[in-house]
């Protein structure tokens, strides 16, 4: 069976080569036969990959442990569900899954567009086949998932990594991969347009939809990854700026930029070279992200390990992508020349330029910071760490600017906004920003960044509400219906715009959740049965520590009761699970009590069964649920924007499961009955930690290999954590201040690799300075080019005068019928 | 499953679905001692194989048929579709511009200027499309004219200048001239209209 699978992969490779050759030859010789045959071969690849996939899943399900991949990533006690999903649990399988998804997605795209973009299709087939050929080649010579043991087949497998045995982790990778492979489609269309020279805006229209679909999957994938990190890794947060996470974020930034700048091209015919470039860069970043996480170039918690051979192959591939793609762009520059003209700086075009600048800068910054350790190793020989503190520090202003632009952009008119327009447009949003800001100040907010964030959220919400309100009023005036019907009609008639606004609401919700991070409370405490600890409004009492076993794993559960202001809220069960064959890496099962305003997040990092004691990490995460709701709204908004033109029934827009479950969950938890119960028990004060100590815990890395700062290391019985914390306490008790402690740690460790962010000195200054420099250079570039555009602006053409009155009447007629 | 009797022969997709179903049935009987999940996956593999067969047929069937060049008619169809799409887009832009004005986002002056530009473009596109619609008729008239040898009453235009004004046809001798011609190439009469 497994050799059959391998032959299928070989066959797929050959068919890819055929599809490539047939469609290129067909396109050049204008032979319908060859083109059709090439398309058929393209479908054939998808069929072959489906067959190969079902064979490997079969091997997992029946437990064919003679296949190395099966033996490595599954075992007999695993539930069926996880056996199936082990398919993408490891490197080789995930690559195969990648090709499978790409072939399915590509076939769908070709099938849908085969009539509409006939002249592009052969080259689309060729480009996607080429990408598939590369990955298949990798599998055949290097990462064959069907490889078998030559002798001595193991009786049972090693089992899937316990951390991956989580529902979100099961659906996260496919969603993410779908987003990644989906971005190959725009690239293929872009390249086809470049090769054929059909560079009018028609290829963009084909591409926009597919970019949006991929963007949807990518966003939801990122969201699921965040939920997974939050629920499974147990360090109290959801985003750790890990290279693997960043790899998913990079193409997200550029795809977002593309979705915005494509509007400028559609509307004004500007930025044509830029849009092609964005498509290419986005695709490149998906490949680069895969490369980063698969080859071990960048160290990460969940990368797949080092593999220089793979790195070499990927490098060759990436360089050829860049050279060939941009070669074609340069070759086609004459055709891409566009009538760029910028009438005013206060226009939507300018806002889009600013938006692109910020998004591209974000992508560039994340890329640079992720690669910095590798760079510094290559140049200074010392592998530094660029961790969460560095990212938070820099991404905070960038994110806030982006949020501000989210609010400003829709208010500006195309071409030029006049002063009167501006006053008229900005009054409501500014008022709502002032209201939100004032409310936050009145409530006594300590964290100013969060305060600004809330005010900006108010601004954006004001903008969007105003857009919907005014739009509905205008439509009401023209159609004479009631306001609600007008509102729905408005959205239905212009799905992309209002779908986009819904996505903006989602962004606001996300930022609301991020702002909550500023009010996070985090305490560690050692509890014995009957003892309780108080964090914020919550009191947590440990009742018992119990041991259970379900055959696959041993579970040690802390039974706790939670009170809020003396009222019992319910019971929570944080646990540690020790999976068979993975005893050395137990999983942390977090107990979370969700509510609209905050989450109570309980982790049991360590326990002592004899004493029945458990150390508890009690985290209060305000507003975190709005992040998940935000992702739900985002998916909903994108679906609205994606609705085909013919679908008129707005009600048929399905709410994504994600949103439904999250909202239901939230509702259920809000309405959870709370029993009143008064008890007198001993209260234990949380471990005393000063502000400096907390700050340092975020800046010094744990040494257990988790590559996280001390504060967020979620490893069980982590030696590094204990020793580092002890050392930190000792230094502080010696009366050392912040800088001295840092110096002492660097001295002890022998390098700055112990710090989560490089010290601002020597070569490292580059890390701190570079983002700024890049941003400034990019800004100057934008200003220079746009200035050139504005001087080139042509005077306005004559009015309606030249138009034939009969024709004009006909035009009016058609316009009336359009609605 | 039986094949559709309305068509004379078995359609390829029917054949392969049938093969897949038979294969899956055989698998269920042959594979003893398998778990249900195993049997389901084996059946799925058989189906995947059937799809492989179908797509392989799809790959090779076009090669055996006669080849039509994928050239001119494709481009003609494409331009027409592209024109229509562009018209829809321009019309939508006008709508949106009117909407923006109603929302108070565009000043009256800008609206007049941009609106005029868009309307001019839309009018141009409508004219072009009108000309394209009668394309086939025109060819037929042209053929009739040439074959019949008599001067057709309908104005005949070459592909390039359809959509242009009638000025290209000489009022005196009905000769078709270049669209920018000022005098007839056959009789020398002035083509400039006294409009």
Interface residues (C-beta under 8 A of the other chain):
Chain A: X15 X18 X26 X30 X31 X32 X33 X34 X35 X36 X37 X39 X40 X41 X43 X44 X46 X47 X48 X50 X51 X53 X54 X55 X57 X58 X61 X62 X80 X116 X118 X119 X200 X202 X205 X266 X267 X411 X412 X413 X414 X415 X416 X417 X418 X420 X421 X424 X425 X467 X470 X471 X474 X477 X478 X494 X796 X797 X798 X799 X800 X802 X803 X804 X807 X808 X810 X811 X814 X815 X818 X819
Chain B: X34 X35 X37 X38 X41 X42 X44 X45 X48 X49 X51 X52 X54 X55 X56 X57 X58 X59 X60 X61 X62 X63 X65 X67 X68 X69 X70 X71 X74 X75 X78 X81 X82 X85 X89 X91 X92 X93 X94 X95 X96 X99 X100 X102 X103 X104 X105 X106 X107 X110 X112 X113 X114 X115 X116 X117 X119 X120 X122 X123 X126 X127
